[in-house]
Amino acid sequence: MFRSKISAMALVAVTGSLMMGKARADAPAAIVTPVMTQPLSDYPGKEALMITVEYPPGSVDPVHRHYAHAFVYVLEGSIVMQLKGGKEVTLKPGQSFYEGPNDVHTVGRNASQTEPAKFLVVLLKNKGAPVLVPEK
């Protein structure tokens, strides 16, 4: 279990670097913090990863995929999300968002230029797979 927590931390660190490198150059980077990872023994080769994401004011994600089921729950502030082919939605604390393994996440940003936002994400994914893959 300790080894899987370290793996999750490494994956999240890489994710943060990818997000920083592909987002708007002047936008502050999202802060990704691992909460836990858990192999899913009933689903061989799968794991659950829980993270928190903090968007500083003005933070913007690059266009990306997760190749996972992603369940988002807003804790603080407001965030704007959109999937390819879908409508842009603004979410406030207590609201949630779902992203499937084949979705392209075209918009992910803080709705505010002055206030931070924070949300919890639970990802159900292939064991050891990257958390985020930038879309070309």
N, C-alpha and C positions, 0 to 999 in steps of 0.2 A: 504494500500500500504506500509506503514512504517513497519507493522508487517511482510509482505512478504519479505521486504528487509532484516530485521533482520534474518528471516528464511534462506534466501539465504546465508547470511554471516556465519551463523552457519554451514550450509551444506558445504560451501567452507572451513571453518576451519577444519571440520572433514575430508574432502577430502585431504587437505594438510597433515594432520596427517597420514592418510592411505597411501598416496603416500610416505611419508618419511619412514614409518615402513616397507614397502615391497620392496623398491628399493635397489640397491646395497648399502651396509652399508657405503662405503666410498664416495658415490656420493652425491653432494649437492642436497638438496631438491628443488623442484619447488616451486615458490612463486605464489599462486593463490589469485587473488583480484576480488571480485564481482564488477560488473559495474551496473547491474540492473536485476530485475526479474519482470515478467509481467504475471499475470494470463491471459489465452487465453479464453475469454468468448464465442467465437464461437466454441471452442473445450472444452466442460466441462471436468474438471478434469486434464487439461493440463496447462503447463506454459512454458514460455521462460525464460531462464537464460543466461545472458551474463557475461562472466568472461575474465580477462586477465591472462595469464600464463607466468611467466618469468622463463626461465631455466638459472641458473648460468652456467658458463663453466663446462662441464663434467656432468651435471645433467641428470639423467636417471629415467624414470617412471617404476613402476612395471607393470606386465601384468595385464590388467583390462578390465572391460566393463563399459559402461555408461547407458545402457538400455534407450537410447535417440538418437535422431537425433542430431549429433554434426557437426557443420560447423566451420572449423578452417581457420583462415586467418593470415598469418605470417606478423608481423610488423617489426621485427628487427632480424638480425642474420640468422642462418640456423638451421632447425630442421629435424630430421629423424623420419619418421612414417612408421608403417606397421601394417596391419590387418592380422589376421590368414587366411592363404590361399592366401594372396596377396603378392605383391612385396614390398620391402623396397624402400621408396622414400625420397629424400632429397629436402626440400622445402626452398625457399628463400623469402625475402620480396615481397609481392604482390601475392604470390601463395597461393592456398587453398587446403583443404583436407576435405573429408567427411567420417564420421563414422556412420553406421546405428545402430539401437537399438539391433540387434542380433549379431553385430560384436564383436570380441575379439581383443583388442588393444594390440598386442604383442611387438611392439617397439614404444617408444616415448622417444626421447632424444635430447639433444643439439648436433649438428654436430661438435661443436668446444670444445676443451679443454681449450681455452684461451679467447673466446669472449662470452658474454651472448646472449640469444635469447629471443624474446618476441612474443606472438601470442594472438589473440582474438578468443574466442570460444563462439558460440551461441548454446545452448542446448535446444531442444524442448523435454520436458519430462513430466512424470506424476507429478502432483502437490505434492510437499513434498517428492518426491523420492530422494534417495541419488544421488549425482552427479557422484560418482565413486564407483564401486564395485570391489575389488580385485578378480582376477581369481585364483582359487586354482590349 
